[in-house]
Amino acid sequence: MIQLKKIYCLTSVFNDWDSFTILCDRIEGISKQLVDYDFEIIAINDGSTDFN
């Protein structure tokens, strides 16, 4: 079994969850091209007041 290399994308989010969704979509598009890598997105809620 081939072990995939890991890429962690860590970002903070402060009252801009729409932009975070766009970022996740773009990272997902890139991750589909890099099949030898396993991507993980980690978001830190940096005190947002508009979190749903």
C-alpha positions as CSV (number, residue, x, y, z in Angstrom):
1,M,0.0,0.0,0.0
2,I,1.3,3.4,-1.0
3,Q,1.4,6.0,1.8
4,L,0.3,9.4,0.7
5,K,2.2,12.5,1.7
6,K,0.2,14.9,3.9
7,I,-0.5,18.5,3.2
8,Y,-2.2,20.5,6.0
9,C,-3.8,23.9,5.1
10,L,-4.2,25.9,8.3
11,T,-6.0,29.2,8.2
12,S,-7.9,31.5,10.5
13,V,-11.3,32.7,9.7
14,F,-12.8,35.9,11.1
15,N,-16.3,36.9,9.9
16,D,-15.6,35.7,6.4
17,W,-17.0,32.2,6.0
18,D,-18.0,32.8,2.4
19,S,-14.3,33.4,1.4
20,F,-13.3,30.3,3.4
21,T,-15.8,28.2,1.3
22,I,-14.2,29.6,-1.9
23,L,-10.7,28.7,-0.5
24,C,-11.8,25.2,0.3
25,D,-13.2,24.7,-3.2
26,R,-9.9,25.9,-4.7
27,I,-7.9,23.6,-2.5
28,E,-10.1,20.7,-3.4
29,G,-9.6,21.4,-7.1
30,I,-5.8,21.4,-6.6
31,S,-5.9,18.2,-4.4
32,K,-7.7,16.3,-7.2
33,Q,-4.7,17.0,-9.5
34,L,-2.1,15.9,-6.8
35,V,-3.1,12.3,-6.3
36,D,0.0,11.4,-4.3
37,Y,-1.0,13.8,-1.6
38,D,-3.6,13.8,1.2
39,F,-5.0,17.2,1.9
40,E,-6.5,18.4,5.2
41,I,-8.0,21.8,5.8
42,I,-8.0,23.2,9.3
43,A,-9.9,26.3,10.1
44,I,-9.5,28.3,13.3
45,N,-12.5,30.4,14.2
46,D,-10.7,33.6,15.3
47,G,-13.6,35.0,17.3
48,S,-16.1,35.4,14.5
49,T,-19.4,36.9,15.5
50,D,-21.3,35.8,12.3
51,F,-20.7,32.1,12.6
52,N,-23.8,30.0,11.7
